[in-house]
Amino acid sequence: MTHIDLRDALKQAASALKAHGPEFALAGSYALWAYGGPEPVHDVDFVVAEQDTEAAALTLEKAGFRIDRTPEDWLFKACVEDEFVVDVLHQLNGTPVDADTIAAAEELDVLAIRMRVLSPTHVMIEKLNSLNEHHCDFAALLPGVRAVRERLDWNRLREDTADNPFAAAFLVLTERLGIAP
């Protein structure tokens, strides 16, 4: 899968959701990319309000995506050409996504499509709170946080991840590396 494939999937999914609903926001590493972070190589993430999950699946299915239900009950995968490329999440770290979360996202032009994009602070809070003893890859997080560091609300990041010792360790690392103020 190439960046071009992922961009095409992003554009196709965003266009369908924008035209036929429901409301959505770009999330994850592609949201960071929209703010100047490195381009992801694995998938595209969108969020929809939990009550809009089935409407989003129907919209994407009508747009030509194959919908794969995963064992995880907080997302579904919308696939193009038998590759999992678009994850549609309706929960973030166990918390249901709501309409306010989507409405709070900033509107940006991404690949010539105007869409809501979760803030870098919101994305990093979710990424840091997902760290645990089974998934703790600081090296994967460093390029993104370095690229968007001026756009991060570092105080909120510290406050909203304070209960996660892995996130706290990452934030200490960013301070020691001169990334965080």
ZAMAR-876644 format. One record per residue: x, y, z of N, C-alpha, C, CB in turn. Coordinates in steps of 0.05 Angstrom, whole numbers, plus 5000, padded with zeros to 4 digits. Glycine has a CB too. Layout:
# ZAMAR-876644
X Y Z X Y Z X Y Z X Y Z
...
This chain:
# ZAMAR-876644
5017 4977 5000 5000 5000 5000 5018 5025 5000 4981 5000 5025
5012 5044 4983 5028 5068 4981 5013 5092 4993 5036 5073 4952
5028 5114 4996 5015 5139 5005 4992 5146 4986 5036 5161 5007
4997 5142 4960 4976 5150 4940 4951 5133 4944 4987 5146 4912
4954 5107 4950 4930 5090 4955 4915 5100 4980 4939 5061 4959
4930 5107 5001 4917 5117 5025 4904 5144 5021 4938 5119 5048
4917 5161 5006 4905 5187 5000 4879 5183 4984 4924 5205 4984
4879 5165 4964 4855 5160 4949 4833 5149 4967 4861 5140 4926
4840 5131 4985 4820 5120 5003 4809 5142 5021 4832 5097 5020
4826 5159 5031 4818 5182 5048 4799 5199 5033 4843 5198 5058
4806 5207 5008 4789 5225 4992 4762 5212 4986 4803 5232 4966
4763 5186 4978 4738 5172 4972 4719 5170 4996 4744 5144 4961
4730 5163 5019 4714 5160 5043 4704 5188 5052 4730 5147 5065
4721 5208 5053 4713 5234 5062 4692 5246 5043 4737 5253 5063
4695 5243 5017 4675 5253 4998 4648 5240 5002 4685 5248 4969
4648 5214 5006 4622 5200 5011 4609 5209 5036 4627 5170 5011
4625 5210 5058 4613 5218 5084 4604 5248 5083 4634 5215 5106
4619 5264 5069 4612 5293 5067 4586 5296 5051 4635 5309 5054
4583 5280 5030 4559 5282 5013 4534 5269 5026 4565 5269 4986
4538 5247 5040 4515 5232 5049 4513 5228 5079 4516 5205 5036
4533 5239 5094 4532 5236 5123 4541 5209 5132 4505 5243 5133
4544 5206 5157 4540 5226 5179 4564 5245 5182 4535 5211 5205
4562 5263 5201 4584 5280 5208 4608 5263 5216 4577 5301 5230
4632 5272 5210 4656 5257 5216 4679 5276 5220 4663 5237 5193
4701 5265 5230 4726 5280 5232 4749 5262 5225 4730 5293 5260
4770 5273 5212 4794 5258 5207 4809 5256 5234 4812 5272 5186
4820 5233 5239 4833 5228 5265 4860 5214 5261 4814 5210 5283
4872 5207 5283 4897 5191 5282 4920 5205 5268 4891 5165 5268
4937 5189 5256 4962 5199 5244 4957 5217 5220 4980 5176 5236
4935 5211 5205 4929 5229 5182 4919 5256 5192 4908 5216 5165
4907 5258 5215 4900 5284 5227 4926 5299 5233 4882 5281 5253
4945 5285 5245 4971 5299 5250 4984 5307 5224 4990 5280 5266
4982 5291 5203 4993 5297 5177 4980 5323 5166 4988 5274 5157
4954 5326 5170 4940 5350 5161 4951 5375 5174 4910 5348 5166
4963 5372 5198 4975 5395 5212 5005 5396 5208 4969 5393 5242
5016 5380 5190 5045 5381 5185 5062 5358 5194 5056 5405 5196
5049 5337 5205 5063 5313 5214 5071 5296 5191 5046 5298 5234
5086 5274 5197 5094 5256 5175 5070 5240 5165 5116 5236 5186
5071 5233 5139 5049 5218 5128 5049 5189 5137 5050 5220 5097
5026 5179 5146 5024 5152 5155 5026 5132 5131 4997 5147 5169
5032 5107 5138 5035 5087 5118 5016 5063 5122 5063 5077 5117
5000 5063 5143 4984 5039 5149 4954 5042 5143 4987 5032 5178
4942 5063 5152 4913 5066 5148 4905 5095 5152 4898 5048 5166
4879 5100 5147 4867 5126 5151 4847 5122 5174 4853 5137 5125
4845 5141 5192 4825 5139 5214 4806 5162 5212 4840 5139 5241
4780 5155 5214 4759 5175 5217 4744 5168 5243 4740 5175 5193
4732 5189 5255 4714 5184 5278 4686 5194 5270 4725 5199 5304
4667 5179 5281 4639 5186 5278 4626 5183 5306 4623 5169 5257
4605 5198 5311 4591 5194 5336 4581 5166 5338 4567 5215 5339
4581 5155 5362 4574 5127 5366 4547 5120 5354 4574 5120 5396
4527 5138 5357 4500 5132 5346 4500 5133 5315 4480 5151 5357
4521 5143 5303 4522 5145 5273 4538 5123 5260 4534 5172 5266
4547 5103 5276 4564 5082 5265 4552 5068 5241 4570 5062 5287
4527 5059 5244 4514 5044 5222 4509 5061 5198 4488 5031 5232
4502 5086 5202 4498 5105 5179 4525 5108 5164 4487 5132 5189
4547 5110 5179 4573 5113 5166 4580 5088 5150 4595 5119 5187
4575 5065 5161 4580 5040 5147 4564 5038 5122 4574 5016 5165
4538 5045 5123 4521 5045 5099 4531 5064 5078 4492 5051 5107
4538 5088 5086 4548 5108 5067 4573 5097 5053 4554 5135 5081
4592 5087 5068 4617 5077 5056 4612 5052 5039 4637 5071 5078
4594 5035 5047 4588 5012 5031 4576 5020 5004 4568 4993 5046
4558 5039 5004 4546 5050 4979 4567 5063 4962 4523 5069 4985
4589 5073 4974 4610 5086 4959 4631 5066 4948 4624 5107 4977
4626 5040 4953 4643 5020 4941 4663 5008 4960 4658 5032 4919
4662 5014 4985 4679 5002 5005 4666 4975 5015 4684 5021 5030
4683 4956 5021 4674 4932 5034 4676 4937 5064 4691 4906 5025
4655 4932 5079 4655 4937 5107 4662 4911 5122 4628 4948 5117
4683 4913 5138 4692 4890 5154 4687 4897 5184 4722 4883 5149
4671 4880 5197 4667 4883 5226 4689 4869 5240 4639 4872 5234
4702 4882 5258 4725 4871 5272 4716 4860 5299 4747 4892 5276
4732 4843 5312 4726 4833 5339 4725 4857 5359 4746 4812 5348
4741 4877 5354 4739 4901 5371 4713 4915 5365 4764 4921 5365
4698 4922 5386 4672 4934 5381 4672 4964 5381 4653 4924 5403
4695 4976 5376 4696 5005 5377 4703 5017 5349 4717 5014 5397
4704 5000 5328 4709 5009 5301 4700 4989 5281 4739 5015 5298
4699 4998 5256 4696 4979 5233 4717 4988 5213 4667 4979 5222
4723 4970 5194 4742 4976 5173 4728 4978 5147 4764 4954 5172
4733 4999 5132 4723 5002 5105 4746 4997 5086 4710 5031 5101
4742 4976 5069 4764 4966 5053 4760 4972 5024 4767 4936 5057
4783 4978 5011 4783 4982 4982 4804 4962 4971 4791 5011 4974
4796 4947 4950 4814 4929 4937 4827 4909 4957 4836 4944 4922
4810 4899 4974 4818 4878 4994 4840 4887 5013 4827 4854 4979
4844 4913 5016 4863 4922 5036 4848 4939 5057 4886 4939 5022
4856 4935 5082 4843 4951 5103 4856 4978 5103 4846 4937 5131
4841 4998 5095 4853 5024 5093 4840 5046 5109 4854 5032 5064
4814 5043 5114 4800 5064 5129 4787 5052 5154 4778 5078 5111
4797 5061 5177 4785 5053 5202 4765 5075 5211 4806 5048 5225
4741 5066 5217 4721 5085 5227 4715 5079 5256 4694 5084 5209
4724 5097 5273 4722 5092 5302 4698 5107 5313 4748 5101 5316
4684 5095 5332 4662 5108 5346 4668 5109 5376 4636 5094 5340
4691 5099 5384 4700 5102 5412 4730 5108 5410 4694 5076 5429
4740 5124 5429 4768 5129 5432 4777 5122 5460 4774 5160 5425
4793 5102 5462 4802 5092 5488 4779 5086 5507 4821 5111 5501
4758 5073 5496 4736 5065 5512 4715 5086 5516 4745 5055 5538
4719 5110 5507 4700 5132 5510 4685 5136 5484 4714 5158 5519
4658 5135 5485 4643 5139 5460 4648 5167 5448 4613 5136 5465
4651 5167 5422 4653 5193 5408 4625 5204 5407 4665 5189 5379
4623 5231 5411 4597 5244 5410 4598 5267 5390 4589 5254 5438
4575 5278 5385 4573 5300 5365 4590 5324 5373 4544 5308 5362
4593 5329 5399 4610 5351 5408 4639 5348 5401 4607 5355 5438
4649 5323 5403 4677 5317 5395 4681 5324 5366 4684 5288 5400
4662 5317 5349 4665 5322 5320 4662 5352 5315 4643 5306 5304
4643 5365 5328 4638 5393 5324 4662 5410 5333 4613 5402 5339
4677 5401 5353 4700 5416 5363 4724 5414 5344 4707 5406 5390
4724 5395 5326 4746 5392 5308 4748 5416 5288 4744 5366 5292
4772 5424 5282 4777 5446 5264 4771 5438 5235 4806 5457 5267
4760 5456 5219 4756 5451 5191 4781 5458 5176 4732 5466 5180
4791 5439 5160 4815 5444 5143 4810 5433 5115 4840 5430 5156
4826 5442 5096 4826 5430 5070 4847 5408 5070 4832 5451 5048
4838 5384 5066 4855 5360 5065 4852 5348 5038 4849 5340 5089
4873 5347 5023 4872 5336 4996 4849 5349 4980 4869 5306 4997
4846 5375 4983 4826 5391 4968 4797 5386 4977 4829 5386 4939
4794 5373 5000 4767 5368 5011 4765 5381 5038 4760 5337 5013
4746 5398 5042 4742 5412 5068 4729 5392 5087 4724 5437 5065
4743 5387 5110 4732 5368 5129 4742 5376 5157 4742 5339 5123
4728 5365 5177 4736 5369 5204 4760 5350 5210 4713 5363 5224
4779 5361 5226 4803 5346 5233 4807 5349 5263 4828 5355 5217
4809 5327 5278 4815 5329 5306 4840 5344 5311 4816 5301 5319
4841 5359 5332 4865 5376 5338 4889 5358 5344 4860 5395 5361
4913 5368 5339 4937 5352 5347 4937 5345 5376 4962 5368 5340
4928 5363 5393 4927 5357 5422 4908 5333 5427 4918 5382 5438
4885 5334 5415 4866 5312 5419 4877 5285 5409 4839 5318 5404
4889 5286 5385 4901 5262 5374 4923 5251 5392 4912 5267 5346
4941 5269 5402 4963 5259 5419 4953 5249 5446 4983 5282 5423
4932 5261 5457 4920 5251 5482 4911 5223 5477 4897 5269 5491
4897 5218 5456 4887 5191 5450 4910 5171 5445 4868 5191 5426
4930 5179 5430 4953 5162 5425 4967 5155 5451 4972 5175 5405
4972 5175 5468 4986 5171 5493 4970 5154 5512 4994 5198 5506
4944 5159 5513 4927 5143 5532 4924 5114 5523 4900 5156 5535
4930 5108 5497 4929 5081 5488 4954 5065 5494 4924 5080 5458
4975 5078 5503 5000 5064 5510 4996 5046 5534 5023 5084 5515
5007 5022 5533 5006 5004 5555 5029 4984 5553 4978 4988 5556
5029 4964 5570 5052 4946 5571 5053 4928 5546 5050 4928 5595
5031 4927 5531 5031 4911 5506 5036 4928 5481 5005 4897 5503
5033 4954 5484 5037 4972 5461 5049 4998 5472 5010 4978 5446
5075 5000 5468 5089 5024 5479 5112 5031 5460 5100 5019 5508
5106 5041 5436 5126 5047 5416 5130 5077 5415 5117 5036 5389
5149 5087 5431 5155 5115 5432 5167 5125 5405 5174 5122 5454
5182 5108 5392 5195 5115 5367 5175 5122 5346 5214 5093 5357
5152 5109 5346 5131 5115 5326 5118 5142 5332 5111 5092 5326
5117 5150 5357 5104 5175 5365 5121 5200 5362 5095 5173 5394
5147 5196 5364 5165 5219 5365 5164 5237 5339 5193 5210 5368
5165 5226 5315 5164 5243 5292 5139 5260 5290 5166 5227 5266
5116 5249 5297 5091 5264 5297 5090 5286 5317 5068 5246 5301
5098 5280 5342 5097 5300 5363 5118 5322 5358 5102 5287 5391
5140 5314 5347 5161 5335 5340 5150 5354 5318 5187 5321 5330
5136 5343 5299 5126 5359 5276 5104 5378 5285 5116 5341 5255
5088 5371 5304 5065 5388 5312 5069 5401 5339 5040 5372 5312
5093 5401 5350 5097 5410 5377 5088 5438 5383 5126 5408 5384
5089 5456 5363 5080 5483 5368 5050 5485 5370 5091 5502 5346
5036 5466 5359 5007 5466 5359 4995 5451 5383 4996 5454 5334
5012 5439 5399 5002 5423 5422 4998 5440 5447 5022 5401 5428
4976 5435 5460 4971 5447 5487 4984 5428 5507 4940 5451 5492
5009 5433 5513 5025 5415 5530 5013 5412 5558 5054 5425 5532
5002 5433 5569 4990 5430 5595 4966 5411 5595 4981 5458 5606
4949 5414 5575 4926 5396 5572 4935 5368 5567 4907 5406 5549
4956 5365 5550 4967 5339 5544 4976 5325 5570 4990 5341 5524
4990 5340 5587 5000 5328 5612 4976 5321 5631 5019 5348 5626
4957 5340 5633 4934 5335 5650 4917 5311 5642 4917 5360 5652
4912 5310 5616 4893 5289 5606 4906 5262 5602 4882 5298 5579
4932 5260 5607 4946 5234 5606 4959 5227 5632 4967 5234 5583
4954 5243 5653 4968 5240 5678 4965 5213 5691 4959 5261 5698
4943 5199 5686 4938 5173 5699 4952 5150 5684 4908 5168 5700
4964 5155 5662 4977 5134 5646 5008 5137 5650 4970 5136 5616
5020 5118 5664 5049 5120 5669 5066 5118 5643 5058 5098 5687
5056 5105 5622 5070 5103 5597 5070 5130 5583 5058 5081 5579
5047 5144 5584 5045 5171 5573 5063 5190 5588 5016 5181 5574
5063 5188 5615 5081 5205 5631 5110 5201 5623 5077 5200 5661
5118 5176 5619 5146 5170 5611 5152 5183 5584 5151 5140 5610
5132 5181 5565 5137 5193 5539 5140 5223 5541 5113 5186 5520
5123 5236 5558 5125 5265 5561 5152 5273 5574 5102 5275 5578
5162 5257 5592 5188 5263 5603 5209 5261 5581 5195 5243 5626
5207 5241 5564 5225 5238 5542 5224 5262 5523 5219 5212 5526
5200 5272 5517 5198 5295 5500 5211 5320 5512 5169 5301 5493
5209 5322 5539 5222 5344 5553 5252 5342 5551 5213 5346 5582
5262 5317 5556 5291 5312 5556 5303 5316 5528 5297 5284 5566
5287 5311 5507 5296 5314 5480 5293 5343 5470 5281 5295 5461
5281 5360 5486 5277 5388 5478 5254 5392 5459 5302 5397 5465
5236 5373 5458 5212 5375 5441 5190 5391 5456 5202 5347 5432
5186 5383 5481 5165 5396 5497 5178 5419 5513 5152 5375 5517
5162 5440 5518 5172 5462 5534 5175 5454 5563 5154 5486 5532
